[in-house]
Amino acid sequence: MSTPIWRHALQVMSKRPIVLCGPSGVGKSTLIKRLFNEFPDSFGFSVSHTTRQIRPGEVQDKSYHFVSRAEFEQRVKNGEFLEHAEFGGNLYGTTAQAVRDVNGKGDGRRAILDIDAQGVRLIKENHPDLNPLFVFISPPTFATLQERLEGRATDTADAIDHRLRMALEELAFARMPGSFDCVIVNKDLDNAYAKLRAVVHDDLSGPFDQVPPEDDAEKLRRGSGPTGREGSSS
């Protein structure tokens, strides 16, 4: 059941929140940035909490709410999180307050949440009254995603390995019927953005994409060992 703090957040919502999910490196941040640039007064991006260290270029309370593990765990006990999980030794989560901050401005903004597959499961199980629109952003192939992550040169080899293993779990979940309301394959940025643009304005007429089947790179990765989890970064 939803906690009282979450019911209060629902009271200020005027539109269904948009939940975006997809593997690290798939281009979610690029799509969201483009959406906000075109419609600066229509949408608000909920800011998640994390216990990981701030990275160069990130801004406190804008990129994330960077907090200590003790503070994060206390917020969990208080029932503040819609979803939370631990990746690579760091805690990540989205609070009801983050959604309320977007919708509570009184300017009709629609909240956008960027969360992982585990978070999607938790919202479906624990907060069905939220009734968000679940959108999965998929790579055209697993091999393409691997090339993107390796080409960014922002992570260590171990971090990339963790992100790819997390991607296996997210792709498997996205292939399950009913996991998402629509799927957008980010093969061409302009085409992917056009589909996302339609979705966030409640045009669900499609046609939409399907999560691509496993390629050789994904099959090889799945056979290399158990999946792991690391912090997601769009």
mmCIF file of the C-alpha atoms, coordinates in Angstrom:
data_MODEL
# 
_entry.id   MODEL 
# 
loop_
_atom_site.group_PDB 
_atom_site.id 
_atom_site.type_symbol 
_atom_site.label_atom_id 
_atom_site.label_alt_id 
_atom_site.label_comp_id 
_atom_site.label_asym_id 
_atom_site.label_entity_id 
_atom_site.label_seq_id 
_atom_site.pdbx_PDB_ins_code 
_atom_site.Cartn_x 
_atom_site.Cartn_y 
_atom_site.Cartn_z 
_atom_site.occupancy 
_atom_site.B_iso_or_equiv 
_atom_site.pdbx_formal_charge 
_atom_site.auth_seq_id 
_atom_site.auth_comp_id 
_atom_site.auth_asym_id 
_atom_site.auth_atom_id 
_atom_site.pdbx_PDB_model_num 
ATOM 1   C CA . MET A 1 1   ? 0.000  0.000   0.000   1.00 0.00 ? 1   MET A CA 1 
ATOM 2   C CA . SER A 1 2   ? 1.072  3.566   -0.605  1.00 0.00 ? 2   SER A CA 1 
ATOM 3   C CA . THR A 1 3   ? 2.434  5.509   2.346   1.00 0.00 ? 3   THR A CA 1 
ATOM 4   C CA . PRO A 1 4   ? 0.719  8.729   3.535   1.00 0.00 ? 4   PRO A CA 1 
ATOM 5   C CA . ILE A 1 5   ? 3.578  10.832  2.186   1.00 0.00 ? 5   ILE A CA 1 
ATOM 6   C CA . TRP A 1 6   ? 3.022  9.290   -1.257  1.00 0.00 ? 6   TRP A CA 1 
ATOM 7   C CA . ARG A 1 7   ? -0.740 9.886   -1.182  1.00 0.00 ? 7   ARG A CA 1 
ATOM 8   C CA . HIS A 1 8   ? 0.023  13.531  -0.482  1.00 0.00 ? 8   HIS A CA 1 
ATOM 9   C CA . ALA A 1 9   ? 2.241  13.619  -3.549  1.00 0.00 ? 9   ALA A CA 1 
ATOM 10  C CA . LEU A 1 10  ? -0.590 12.201  -5.638  1.00 0.00 ? 10  LEU A CA 1 
ATOM 11  C CA . GLN A 1 11  ? -2.892 15.014  -4.560  1.00 0.00 ? 11  GLN A CA 1 
ATOM 12  C CA . VAL A 1 12  ? -0.804 17.589  -6.419  1.00 0.00 ? 12  VAL A CA 1 
ATOM 13  C CA . MET A 1 13  ? -0.431 15.578  -9.629  1.00 0.00 ? 13  MET A CA 1 
ATOM 14  C CA . SER A 1 14  ? -2.345 16.862  -12.625 1.00 0.00 ? 14  SER A CA 1 
ATOM 15  C CA . LYS A 1 15  ? -1.015 14.341  -15.156 1.00 0.00 ? 15  LYS A CA 1 
ATOM 16  C CA . ARG A 1 16  ? 0.366  10.809  -15.138 1.00 0.00 ? 16  ARG A CA 1 
ATOM 17  C CA . PRO A 1 17  ? 4.078  10.825  -14.407 1.00 0.00 ? 17  PRO A CA 1 
ATOM 18  C CA . ILE A 1 18  ? 6.386  9.515   -17.110 1.00 0.00 ? 18  ILE A CA 1 
ATOM 19  C CA . VAL A 1 19  ? 8.720  6.705   -16.043 1.00 0.00 ? 19  VAL A CA 1 
ATOM 20  C CA . LEU A 1 20  ? 11.687 6.253   -18.356 1.00 0.00 ? 20  LEU A CA 1 
ATOM 21  C CA . CYS A 1 21  ? 13.762 3.108   -18.080 1.00 0.00 ? 21  CYS A CA 1 
ATOM 22  C CA . GLY A 1 22  ? 16.656 1.816   -20.123 1.00 0.00 ? 22  GLY A CA 1 
ATOM 23  C CA . PRO A 1 23  ? 20.241 0.612   -19.853 1.00 0.00 ? 23  PRO A CA 1 
ATOM 24  C CA . SER A 1 24  ? 23.073 2.971   -19.028 1.00 0.00 ? 24  SER A CA 1 
ATOM 25  C CA . GLY A 1 25  ? 24.405 4.469   -22.247 1.00 0.00 ? 25  GLY A CA 1 
ATOM 26  C CA . VAL A 1 26  ? 21.163 4.117   -24.203 1.00 0.00 ? 26  VAL A CA 1 
ATOM 27  C CA . GLY A 1 27  ? 20.689 7.887   -24.480 1.00 0.00 ? 27  GLY A CA 1 
ATOM 28  C CA . LYS A 1 28  ? 17.981 8.662   -21.930 1.00 0.00 ? 28  LYS A CA 1 
ATOM 29  C CA . SER A 1 29  ? 19.721 11.815  -20.723 1.00 0.00 ? 29  SER A CA 1 
ATOM 30  C CA . THR A 1 30  ? 20.118 13.118  -24.273 1.00 0.00 ? 30  THR A CA 1 
ATOM 31  C CA . LEU A 1 31  ? 16.439 12.548  -25.021 1.00 0.00 ? 31  LEU A CA 1 
ATOM 32  C CA . ILE A 1 32  ? 15.328 14.154  -21.757 1.00 0.00 ? 32  ILE A CA 1 
ATOM 33  C CA . LYS A 1 33  ? 17.575 17.171  -22.311 1.00 0.00 ? 33  LYS A CA 1 
ATOM 34  C CA . ARG A 1 34  ? 16.148 17.652  -25.796 1.00 0.00 ? 34  ARG A CA 1 
ATOM 35  C CA . LEU A 1 35  ? 12.610 17.395  -24.440 1.00 0.00 ? 35  LEU A CA 1 
ATOM 36  C CA . PHE A 1 36  ? 13.291 19.978  -21.751 1.00 0.00 ? 36  PHE A CA 1 
ATOM 37  C CA . ASN A 1 37  ? 14.930 22.318  -24.247 1.00 0.00 ? 37  ASN A CA 1 
ATOM 38  C CA . GLU A 1 38  ? 11.861 22.243  -26.496 1.00 0.00 ? 38  GLU A CA 1 
ATOM 39  C CA . PHE A 1 39  ? 9.312  22.364  -23.663 1.00 0.00 ? 39  PHE A CA 1 
ATOM 40  C CA . PRO A 1 40  ? 11.041 24.118  -20.739 1.00 0.00 ? 40  PRO A CA 1 
ATOM 41  C CA . ASP A 1 41  ? 7.776  24.824  -18.913 1.00 0.00 ? 41  ASP A CA 1 
ATOM 42  C CA . SER A 1 42  ? 5.961  21.527  -19.490 1.00 0.00 ? 42  SER A CA 1 
ATOM 43  C CA . PHE A 1 43  ? 8.064  18.903  -17.738 1.00 0.00 ? 43  PHE A CA 1 
ATOM 44  C CA . GLY A 1 44  ? 10.108 18.493  -14.595 1.00 0.00 ? 44  GLY A CA 1 
ATOM 45  C CA . PHE A 1 45  ? 12.796 15.902  -13.988 1.00 0.00 ? 45  PHE A CA 1 
ATOM 46  C CA . SER A 1 46  ? 12.618 14.348  -10.547 1.00 0.00 ? 46  SER A CA 1 
ATOM 47  C CA . VAL A 1 47  ? 15.989 14.409  -8.799  1.00 0.00 ? 47  VAL A CA 1 
ATOM 48  C CA . SER A 1 48  ? 17.008 11.111  -7.213  1.00 0.00 ? 48  SER A CA 1 
ATOM 49  C CA . HIS A 1 49  ? 19.020 10.534  -4.035  1.00 0.00 ? 49  HIS A CA 1 
ATOM 50  C CA . THR A 1 50  ? 22.308 8.637   -4.027  1.00 0.00 ? 50  THR A CA 1 
ATOM 51  C CA . THR A 1 51  ? 25.123 7.838   -1.637  1.00 0.00 ? 51  THR A CA 1 
ATOM 52  C CA . ARG A 1 52  ? 27.809 7.719   -4.337  1.00 0.00 ? 52  ARG A CA 1 
ATOM 53  C CA . GLN A 1 53  ? 30.447 10.391  -4.727  1.00 0.00 ? 53  GLN A CA 1 
ATOM 54  C CA . ILE A 1 54  ? 29.670 13.397  -6.882  1.00 0.00 ? 54  ILE A CA 1 
ATOM 55  C CA . ARG A 1 55  ? 31.342 13.304  -10.323 1.00 0.00 ? 55  ARG A CA 1 
ATOM 56  C CA . PRO A 1 56  ? 32.976 16.163  -12.237 1.00 0.00 ? 56  PRO A CA 1 
ATOM 57  C CA . GLY A 1 57  ? 30.310 18.347  -13.844 1.00 0.00 ? 57  GLY A CA 1 
ATOM 58  C CA . GLU A 1 58  ? 27.500 17.178  -11.558 1.00 0.00 ? 58  GLU A CA 1 
ATOM 59  C CA . VAL A 1 59  ? 25.616 19.635  -9.359  1.00 0.00 ? 59  VAL A CA 1 
ATOM 60  C CA . GLN A 1 60  ? 24.268 18.937  -5.877  1.00 0.00 ? 60  GLN A CA 1 
ATOM 61  C CA . ASP A 1 61  ? 20.445 18.838  -5.746  1.00 0.00 ? 61  ASP A CA 1 
ATOM 62  C CA . LYS A 1 62  ? 20.265 19.067  -9.542  1.00 0.00 ? 62  LYS A CA 1 
ATOM 63  C CA . SER A 1 63  ? 22.089 16.022  -10.870 1.00 0.00 ? 63  SER A CA 1 
ATOM 64  C CA . TYR A 1 64  ? 21.314 14.076  -7.687  1.00 0.00 ? 64  TYR A CA 1 
ATOM 65  C CA . HIS A 1 65  ? 20.694 14.718  -4.017  1.00 0.00 ? 65  HIS A CA 1 
ATOM 66  C CA . PHE A 1 66  ? 24.056 13.433  -2.763  1.00 0.00 ? 66  PHE A CA 1 
ATOM 67  C CA . VAL A 1 67  ? 23.605 12.210  0.815   1.00 0.00 ? 67  VAL A CA 1 
ATOM 68  C CA . SER A 1 68  ? 25.339 9.987   3.353   1.00 0.00 ? 68  SER A CA 1 
ATOM 69  C CA . ARG A 1 69  ? 24.380 6.347   3.739   1.00 0.00 ? 69  ARG A CA 1 
ATOM 70  C CA . ALA A 1 70  ? 23.040 7.105   7.224   1.00 0.00 ? 70  ALA A CA 1 
ATOM 71  C CA . GLU A 1 71  ? 20.701 9.804   5.897   1.00 0.00 ? 71  GLU A CA 1 
ATOM 72  C CA . PHE A 1 72  ? 19.580 7.596   3.013   1.00 0.00 ? 72  PHE A CA 1 
ATOM 73  C CA . GLU A 1 73  ? 18.790 4.676   5.317   1.00 0.00 ? 73  GLU A CA 1 
ATOM 74  C CA . GLN A 1 74  ? 16.837 6.961   7.630   1.00 0.00 ? 74  GLN A CA 1 
ATOM 75  C CA . ARG A 1 75  ? 14.744 8.152   4.687   1.00 0.00 ? 75  ARG A CA 1 
ATOM 76  C CA . VAL A 1 76  ? 14.060 4.503   3.851   1.00 0.00 ? 76  VAL A CA 1 
ATOM 77  C CA . LYS A 1 77  ? 12.823 3.929   7.397   1.00 0.00 ? 77  LYS A CA 1 
ATOM 78  C CA . ASN A 1 78  ? 10.627 7.024   7.076   1.00 0.00 ? 78  ASN A CA 1 
ATOM 79  C CA . GLY A 1 79  ? 8.944  5.541   3.998   1.00 0.00 ? 79  GLY A CA 1 
ATOM 80  C CA . GLU A 1 80  ? 10.015 8.430   1.785   1.00 0.00 ? 80  GLU A CA 1 
ATOM 81  C CA . PHE A 1 81  ? 11.151 6.414   -1.247  1.00 0.00 ? 81  PHE A CA 1 
ATOM 82  C CA . LEU A 1 82  ? 8.998  5.272   -4.136  1.00 0.00 ? 82  LEU A CA 1 
ATOM 83  C CA . GLU A 1 83  ? 11.817 2.986   -5.160  1.00 0.00 ? 83  GLU A CA 1 
ATOM 84  C CA . HIS A 1 84  ? 15.351 2.384   -3.975  1.00 0.00 ? 84  HIS A CA 1 
ATOM 85  C CA . ALA A 1 85  ? 18.104 -0.098  -4.642  1.00 0.00 ? 85  ALA A CA 1 
ATOM 86  C CA . GLU A 1 86  ? 21.818 -0.653  -4.164  1.00 0.00 ? 86  GLU A CA 1 
ATOM 87  C CA . PHE A 1 87  ? 24.210 -0.821  -7.099  1.00 0.00 ? 87  PHE A CA 1 
ATOM 88  C CA . GLY A 1 88  ? 27.919 -1.373  -6.789  1.00 0.00 ? 88  GLY A CA 1 
ATOM 89  C CA . GLY A 1 89  ? 27.931 -0.479  -3.108  1.00 0.00 ? 89  GLY A CA 1 
ATOM 90  C CA . ASN A 1 90  ? 25.992 2.771   -3.592  1.00 0.00 ? 90  ASN A CA 1 
ATOM 91  C CA . LEU A 1 91  ? 22.338 3.452   -2.775  1.00 0.00 ? 91  LEU A CA 1 
ATOM 92  C CA . TYR A 1 92  ? 19.981 5.098   -5.282  1.00 0.00 ? 92  TYR A CA 1 
ATOM 93  C CA . GLY A 1 93  ? 16.341 6.043   -4.886  1.00 0.00 ? 93  GLY A CA 1 
ATOM 94  C CA . THR A 1 94  ? 13.482 8.302   -5.908  1.00 0.00 ? 94  THR A CA 1 
ATOM 95  C CA . THR A 1 95  ? 11.356 9.932   -3.223  1.00 0.00 ? 95  THR A CA 1 
ATOM 96  C CA . ALA A 1 96  ? 7.751  11.048  -3.241  1.00 0.00 ? 96  ALA A CA 1 
ATOM 97  C CA . GLN A 1 97  ? 9.113  14.505  -2.420  1.00 0.00 ? 97  GLN A CA 1 
ATOM 98  C CA . ALA A 1 98  ? 11.046 14.519  -5.698  1.00 0.00 ? 98  ALA A CA 1 
ATOM 99  C CA . VAL A 1 99  ? 7.801  14.046  -7.604  1.00 0.00 ? 99  VAL A CA 1 
ATOM 100 C CA . ARG A 1 100 ? 6.000  16.545  -5.390  1.00 0.00 ? 100 ARG A CA 1 
ATOM 101 C CA . ASP A 1 101 ? 8.727  19.121  -6.044  1.00 0.00 ? 101 ASP A CA 1 
ATOM 102 C CA . VAL A 1 102 ? 7.953  18.911  -9.763  1.00 0.00 ? 102 VAL A CA 1 
ATOM 103 C CA . ASN A 1 103 ? 4.172  18.957  -9.521  1.00 0.00 ? 103 ASN A CA 1 
ATOM 104 C CA . GLY A 1 104 ? 3.930  21.276  -6.523  1.00 0.00 ? 104 GLY A CA 1 
ATOM 105 C CA . LYS A 1 105 ? 5.172  24.304  -8.402  1.00 0.00 ? 105 LYS A CA 1 
ATOM 106 C CA . GLY A 1 106 ? 1.617  24.956  -9.553  1.00 0.00 ? 106 GLY A CA 1 
ATOM 107 C CA . ASP A 1 107 ? 2.648  25.504  -13.150 1.00 0.00 ? 107 ASP A CA 1 
ATOM 108 C CA . GLY A 1 108 ? 1.271  22.239  -14.553 1.00 0.00 ? 108 GLY A CA 1 
ATOM 109 C CA . ARG A 1 109 ? 4.595  20.526  -15.031 1.00 0.00 ? 109 ARG A CA 1 
ATOM 110 C CA . ARG A 1 110 ? 4.550  16.796  -15.623 1.00 0.00 ? 110 ARG A CA 1 
ATOM 111 C CA . ALA A 1 111 ? 7.014  14.744  -13.603 1.00 0.00 ? 111 ALA A CA 1 
ATOM 112 C CA . ILE A 1 112 ? 9.555  12.564  -15.409 1.00 0.00 ? 112 ILE A CA 1 
ATOM 113 C CA . LEU A 1 113 ? 11.323 9.772   -13.511 1.00 0.00 ? 113 LEU A CA 1 
ATOM 114 C CA . ASP A 1 114 ? 14.453 8.001   -14.767 1.00 0.00 ? 114 ASP A CA 1 
ATOM 115 C CA . ILE A 1 115 ? 14.675 4.686   -12.912 1.00 0.00 ? 115 ILE A CA 1 
ATOM 116 C CA . ASP A 1 116 ? 15.901 1.149   -13.493 1.00 0.00 ? 116 ASP A CA 1 
ATOM 117 C CA . ALA A 1 117 ? 13.980 -2.095  -14.019 1.00 0.00 ? 117 ALA A CA 1 
ATOM 118 C CA . GLN A 1 118 ? 13.995 -2.923  -10.324 1.00 0.00 ? 118 GLN A CA 1 
ATOM 119 C CA . GLY A 1 119 ? 12.441 0.449   -9.594  1.00 0.00 ? 119 GLY A CA 1 
ATOM 120 C CA . VAL A 1 120 ? 9.755  -0.185  -12.212 1.00 0.00 ? 120 VAL A CA 1 
ATOM 121 C CA . ARG A 1 121 ? 8.914  -3.468  -10.501 1.00 0.00 ? 121 ARG A CA 1 
ATOM 122 C CA . LEU A 1 122 ? 8.669  -1.790  -7.103  1.00 0.00 ? 122 LEU A CA 1 
ATOM 123 C CA . ILE A 1 123 ? 6.372  0.957   -8.362  1.00 0.00 ? 123 ILE A CA 1 
ATOM 124 C CA . LYS A 1 124 ? 4.123  -1.611  -10.031 1.00 0.00 ? 124 LYS A CA 1 
ATOM 125 C CA . GLU A 1 125 ? 4.007  -3.706  -6.866  1.00 0.00 ? 125 GLU A CA 1 
ATOM 126 C CA . ASN A 1 126 ? 3.848  -1.012  -4.190  1.00 0.00 ? 126 ASN A CA 1 
ATOM 127 C CA . HIS A 1 127 ? 2.381  2.105   -5.813  1.00 0.00 ? 127 HIS A CA 1 
ATOM 128 C CA . PRO A 1 128 ? -0.187 1.072   -8.457  1.00 0.00 ? 128 PRO A CA 1 
ATOM 129 C CA . ASP A 1 129 ? -2.207 4.205   -7.617  1.00 0.00 ? 129 ASP A CA 1 
ATOM 130 C CA . LEU A 1 130 ? 0.603  6.278   -9.159  1.00 0.00 ? 130 LEU A CA 1 
ATOM 131 C CA . ASN A 1 131 ? -0.479 4.938   -12.566 1.00 0.00 ? 131 ASN A CA 1 
ATOM 132 C CA . PRO A 1 132 ? 2.556  6.256   -14.465 1.00 0.00 ? 132 PRO A CA 1 
ATOM 133 C CA . LEU A 1 133 ? 3.268  5.794   -18.133 1.00 0.00 ? 133 LEU A CA 1 
ATOM 134 C CA . PHE A 1 134 ? 6.134  3.293   -18.387 1.00 0.00 ? 134 PHE A CA 1 
ATOM 135 C CA . VAL A 1 135 ? 8.480  3.870   -21.347 1.00 0.00 ? 135 VAL A CA 1 
ATOM 136 C CA . PHE A 1 136 ? 11.498 1.684   -22.132 1.00 0.00 ? 136 PHE A CA 1 
ATOM 137 C CA . ILE A 1 137 ? 14.348 3.182   -24.149 1.00 0.00 ? 137 ILE A CA 1 
ATOM 138 C CA . SER A 1 138 ? 16.161 0.336   -25.875 1.00 0.00 ? 138 SER A CA 1 
ATOM 139 C CA . PRO A 1 139 ? 19.450 0.123   -27.763 1.00 0.00 ? 139 PRO A CA 1 
ATOM 140 C CA . PRO A 1 140 ? 19.184 -1.213  -31.327 1.00 0.00 ? 140 PRO A CA 1 
ATOM 141 C CA . THR A 1 141 ? 21.425 -4.114  -30.290 1.00 0.00 ? 141 THR A CA 1 
ATOM 142 C CA . PHE A 1 142 ? 23.397 -5.127  -27.225 1.00 0.00 ? 142 PHE A CA 1 
ATOM 143 C CA . ALA A 1 143 ? 26.590 -4.821  -29.286 1.00 0.00 ? 143 ALA A CA 1 
ATOM 144 C CA . THR A 1 144 ? 25.716 -1.189  -30.038 1.00 0.00 ? 144 THR A CA 1 
ATOM 145 C CA . LEU A 1 145 ? 25.203 -0.476  -26.357 1.00 0.00 ? 145 LEU A CA 1 
ATOM 146 C CA . GLN A 1 146 ? 28.542 -2.059  -25.515 1.00 0.00 ? 146 GLN A CA 1 
ATOM 147 C CA . GLU A 1 147 ? 30.271 0.104   -28.117 1.00 0.00 ? 147 GLU A CA 1 
ATOM 148 C CA . ARG A 1 148 ? 28.637 3.238   -26.722 1.00 0.00 ? 148 ARG A CA 1 
ATOM 149 C CA . LEU A 1 149 ? 29.700 2.490   -23.146 1.00 0.00 ? 149 LEU A CA 1 
ATOM 150 C CA . GLU A 1 150 ? 33.247 1.621   -24.102 1.00 0.00 ? 150 GLU A CA 1 
ATOM 151 C CA . GLY A 1 151 ? 33.463 4.703   -26.302 1.00 0.00 ? 151 GLY A CA 1 
ATOM 152 C CA . ARG A 1 152 ? 32.395 7.147   -23.567 1.00 0.00 ? 152 ARG A CA 1 
ATOM 153 C CA . ALA A 1 153 ? 35.696 6.684   -21.712 1.00 0.00 ? 153 ALA A CA 1 
ATOM 154 C CA . THR A 1 154 ? 34.114 7.901   -18.465 1.00 0.00 ? 154 THR A CA 1 
ATOM 155 C CA . ASP A 1 155 ? 34.181 4.606   -16.543 1.00 0.00 ? 155 ASP A CA 1 
ATOM 156 C CA . THR A 1 156 ? 36.660 1.936   -15.607 1.00 0.00 ? 156 THR A CA 1 
ATOM 157 C CA . ALA A 1 157 ? 36.557 -1.449  -17.292 1.00 0.00 ? 157 ALA A CA 1 
ATOM 158 C CA . ASP A 1 158 ? 34.981 -2.938  -14.163 1.00 0.00 ? 158 ASP A CA 1 
ATOM 159 C CA . ALA A 1 159 ? 32.274 -0.263  -14.104 1.00 0.00 ? 159 ALA A CA 1 
ATOM 160 C CA . ILE A 1 160 ? 31.483 -0.865  -17.773 1.00 0.00 ? 160 ILE A CA 1 
ATOM 161 C CA . ASP A 1 161 ? 31.263 -4.587  -17.095 1.00 0.00 ? 161 ASP A CA 1 
ATOM 162 C CA . HIS A 1 162 ? 28.790 -3.955  -14.255 1.00 0.00 ? 162 HIS A CA 1 
ATOM 163 C CA . ARG A 1 163 ? 26.666 -1.660  -16.433 1.00 0.00 ? 163 ARG A CA 1 
ATOM 164 C CA . LEU A 1 164 ? 26.530 -4.241  -19.215 1.00 0.00 ? 164 LEU A CA 1 
ATOM 165 C CA . ARG A 1 165 ? 25.472 -6.937  -16.768 1.00 0.00 ? 165 ARG A CA 1 
ATOM 166 C CA . MET A 1 166 ? 22.769 -4.641  -15.446 1.00 0.00 ? 166 MET A CA 1 
ATOM 167 C CA . ALA A 1 167 ? 21.659 -4.059  -19.051 1.00 0.00 ? 167 ALA A CA 1 
ATOM 168 C CA . LEU A 1 168 ? 21.116 -7.798  -19.446 1.00 0.00 ? 168 LEU A CA 1 
ATOM 169 C CA . GLU A 1 169 ? 18.593 -7.733  -16.604 1.00 0.00 ? 169 GLU A CA 1 
ATOM 170 C CA . GLU A 1 170 ? 16.818 -4.643  -17.938 1.00 0.00 ? 170 GLU A CA 1 
ATOM 171 C CA . LEU A 1 171 ? 16.532 -6.026  -21.473 1.00 0.00 ? 171 LEU A CA 1 
ATOM 172 C CA . ALA A 1 172 ? 15.216 -9.346  -20.175 1.00 0.00 ? 172 ALA A CA 1 
ATOM 173 C CA . PHE A 1 173 ? 12.605 -7.539  -18.083 1.00 0.00 ? 173 PHE A CA 1 
ATOM 174 C CA . ALA A 1 174 ? 11.587 -5.312  -21.001 1.00 0.00 ? 174 ALA A CA 1 
ATOM 175 C CA . ARG A 1 175 ? 10.958 -8.388  -23.169 1.00 0.00 ? 175 ARG A CA 1 
ATOM 176 C CA . MET A 1 176 ? 8.381  -9.666  -20.680 1.00 0.00 ? 176 MET A CA 1 
ATOM 177 C CA . PRO A 1 177 ? 4.822  -8.861  -21.835 1.00 0.00 ? 177 PRO A CA 1 
ATOM 178 C CA . GLY A 1 178 ? 3.218  -5.990  -19.958 1.00 0.00 ? 178 GLY A CA 1 
ATOM 179 C CA . SER A 1 179 ? 6.411  -4.601  -18.476 1.00 0.00 ? 179 SER A CA 1 
ATOM 180 C CA . PHE A 1 180 ? 6.124  -1.280  -20.332 1.00 0.00 ? 180 PHE A CA 1 
ATOM 181 C CA . ASP A 1 181 ? 3.415  0.732   -22.060 1.00 0.00 ? 181 ASP A CA 1 
ATOM 182 C CA . CYS A 1 182 ? 5.682  1.397   -25.011 1.00 0.00 ? 182 CYS A CA 1 
ATOM 183 C CA . VAL A 1 183 ? 9.210  0.733   -26.237 1.00 0.00 ? 183 VAL A CA 1 
ATOM 184 C CA . ILE A 1 184 ? 11.368 3.195   -28.174 1.00 0.00 ? 184 ILE A CA 1 
ATOM 185 C CA . VAL A 1 185 ? 14.545 1.918   -29.860 1.00 0.00 ? 185 VAL A CA 1 
ATOM 186 C CA . ASN A 1 186 ? 17.170 4.645   -29.940 1.00 0.00 ? 186 ASN A CA 1 
ATOM 187 C CA . LYS A 1 187 ? 18.826 3.779   -33.234 1.00 0.00 ? 187 LYS A CA 1 
ATOM 188 C CA . ASP A 1 188 ? 18.314 7.219   -34.728 1.00 0.00 ? 188 ASP A CA 1 
ATOM 189 C CA . LEU A 1 189 ? 18.111 10.076  -32.224 1.00 0.00 ? 189 LEU A CA 1 
ATOM 190 C CA . ASP A 1 190 ? 15.666 12.197  -34.235 1.00 0.00 ? 190 ASP A CA 1 
ATOM 191 C CA . ASN A 1 191 ? 13.291 9.275   -34.748 1.00 0.00 ? 191 ASN A CA 1 
ATOM 192 C CA . ALA A 1 192 ? 13.516 8.199   -31.108 1.00 0.00 ? 192 ALA A CA 1 
ATOM 193 C CA . TYR A 1 193 ? 12.867 11.751  -29.943 1.00 0.00 ? 193 TYR A CA 1 
ATOM 194 C CA . ALA A 1 194 ? 9.845  12.115  -32.228 1.00 0.00 ? 194 ALA A CA 1 
ATOM 195 C CA . LYS A 1 195 ? 8.297  9.023   -30.632 1.00 0.00 ? 195 LYS A CA 1 
ATOM 196 C CA . LEU A 1 196 ? 9.096  10.156  -27.096 1.00 0.00 ? 196 LEU A CA 1 
ATOM 197 C CA . ARG A 1 197 ? 7.723  13.612  -27.864 1.00 0.00 ? 197 ARG A CA 1 
ATOM 198 C CA . ALA A 1 198 ? 4.425  12.058  -28.935 1.00 0.00 ? 198 ALA A CA 1 
ATOM 199 C CA . VAL A 1 199 ? 4.240  9.792   -25.883 1.00 0.00 ? 199 VAL A CA 1 
ATOM 200 C CA . VAL A 1 200 ? 4.768  12.539  -23.314 1.00 0.00 ? 200 VAL A CA 1 
ATOM 201 C CA . HIS A 1 201 ? 1.945  14.471  -24.938 1.00 0.00 ? 201 HIS A CA 1 
ATOM 202 C CA . ASP A 1 202 ? -0.347 11.443  -24.495 1.00 0.00 ? 202 ASP A CA 1 
ATOM 203 C CA . ASP A 1 203 ? -0.281 10.340  -28.123 1.00 0.00 ? 203 ASP A CA 1 
ATOM 204 C CA . LEU A 1 204 ? -0.100 6.573   -27.707 1.00 0.00 ? 204 LEU A CA 1 
ATOM 205 C CA . SER A 1 205 ? -1.308 5.726   -31.198 1.00 0.00 ? 205 SER A CA 1 
ATOM 206 C CA . GLY A 1 206 ? 2.163  4.500   -32.194 1.00 0.00 ? 206 GLY A CA 1 
ATOM 207 C CA . PRO A 1 207 ? 3.444  2.546   -33.926 1.00 0.00 ? 207 PRO A CA 1 
ATOM 208 C CA . PHE A 1 208 ? 6.107  1.809   -31.352 1.00 0.00 ? 208 PHE A CA 1 
ATOM 209 C CA . ASP A 1 209 ? 9.097  -0.483  -31.375 1.00 0.00 ? 209 ASP A CA 1 
ATOM 210 C CA . GLN A 1 210 ? 9.889  -3.862  -29.871 1.00 0.00 ? 210 GLN A CA 1 
ATOM 211 C CA . VAL A 1 211 ? 12.905 -4.736  -27.790 1.00 0.00 ? 211 VAL A CA 1 
ATOM 212 C CA . PRO A 1 212 ? 15.366 -6.317  -30.243 1.00 0.00 ? 212 PRO A CA 1 
ATOM 213 C CA . PRO A 1 213 ? 16.090 -10.023 -29.840 1.00 0.00 ? 213 PRO A CA 1 
ATOM 214 C CA . GLU A 1 214 ? 19.376 -11.169 -28.351 1.00 0.00 ? 214 GLU A CA 1 
ATOM 215 C CA . ASP A 1 215 ? 22.377 -10.683 -30.604 1.00 0.00 ? 215 ASP A CA 1 
ATOM 216 C CA . ASP A 1 216 ? 25.632 -12.621 -30.385 1.00 0.00 ? 216 ASP A CA 1 
ATOM 217 C CA . ALA A 1 217 ? 27.179 -10.071 -28.018 1.00 0.00 ? 217 ALA A CA 1 
ATOM 218 C CA . GLU A 1 218 ? 24.269 -10.396 -25.582 1.00 0.00 ? 218 GLU A CA 1 
ATOM 219 C CA . LYS A 1 219 ? 24.280 -14.184 -25.741 1.00 0.00 ? 219 LYS A CA 1 
ATOM 220 C CA . LEU A 1 220 ? 28.021 -14.202 -25.083 1.00 0.00 ? 220 LEU A CA 1 
ATOM 221 C CA . ARG A 1 221 ? 27.638 -11.829 -22.132 1.00 0.00 ? 221 ARG A CA 1 
ATOM 222 C CA . ARG A 1 222 ? 24.798 -13.873 -20.636 1.00 0.00 ? 222 ARG A CA 1 
ATOM 223 C CA . GLY A 1 223 ? 26.986 -16.955 -20.786 1.00 0.00 ? 223 GLY A CA 1 
ATOM 224 C CA . SER A 1 224 ? 29.910 -15.293 -19.044 1.00 0.00 ? 224 SER A CA 1 
ATOM 225 C CA . GLY A 1 225 ? 28.512 -15.374 -15.512 1.00 0.00 ? 225 GLY A CA 1 
ATOM 226 C CA . PRO A 1 226 ? 25.733 -14.158 -13.205 1.00 0.00 ? 226 PRO A CA 1 
ATOM 227 C CA . THR A 1 227 ? 24.364 -10.684 -13.686 1.00 0.00 ? 227 THR A CA 1 
ATOM 228 C CA . GLY A 1 228 ? 25.556 -7.938  -11.401 1.00 0.00 ? 228 GLY A CA 1 
ATOM 229 C CA . ARG A 1 229 ? 24.353 -4.439  -10.584 1.00 0.00 ? 229 ARG A CA 1 
ATOM 230 C CA . GLU A 1 230 ? 25.980 -1.025  -10.684 1.00 0.00 ? 230 GLU A CA 1 
ATOM 231 C CA . GLY A 1 231 ? 24.779 2.518   -10.575 1.00 0.00 ? 231 GLY A CA 1 
ATOM 232 C CA . SER A 1 232 ? 22.830 3.587   -13.638 1.00 0.00 ? 232 SER A CA 1 
ATOM 233 C CA . SER A 1 233 ? 23.907 6.626   -15.606 1.00 0.00 ? 233 SER A CA 1 
ATOM 234 C CA . SER A 1 234 ? 22.013 7.719   -18.684 1.00 0.00 ? 234 SER A CA 1 
# 
